[in-house]
Amino acid sequence: MKQKFIRATELAEFVYCSKAWHLKYLDGAEVSPMARKLQAEATAWHVEQGRSLARGDGYRWAGLAALMLAIFLIVFCWLGWAK
């Protein structure tokens, strides 16, 4: 009997979803073109969401820095150091 090596990616696919692994490797099922198109669209959407969140984090830090500066200036003027 000829031995077949199991690749790490194949093992990871099995751990992620054993049913999908069974369909792909034992039944020889292939993903439909429509499913590939939907997956590509979903991946593009997730990439854009990640970029949007990254921009939001930058705005959050800029807003926090502006707030800290405003508080510092208010306290500075309130204590009369600006004479």
Stockholm file with secondary structure:
# STOCKHOLM 1.0

chainA/1-83         MKQKFIRATELAEFVYCSKAWHLKYLDGAEVSPMARKLQAEATAWHVEQGRSLARGDGYRWAGLAALMLAIFLIVFCWLGWAK
#=GR chainA/1-83 SS CCCCCCCHHHHHHHHHCHHHHIIIIISCCCCCHHHHHHHHHHHHHHHHHHHHHHHHHHHHHHHHHHHHHHHHHHHHHHTTTTC
#=GC SS_cons        CCCCCCCHHHHHHHHHCHHHHIIIIISCCCCCHHHHHHHHHHHHHHHHHHHHHHHHHHHHHHHHHHHHHHHHHHHHHHTTTTC
//
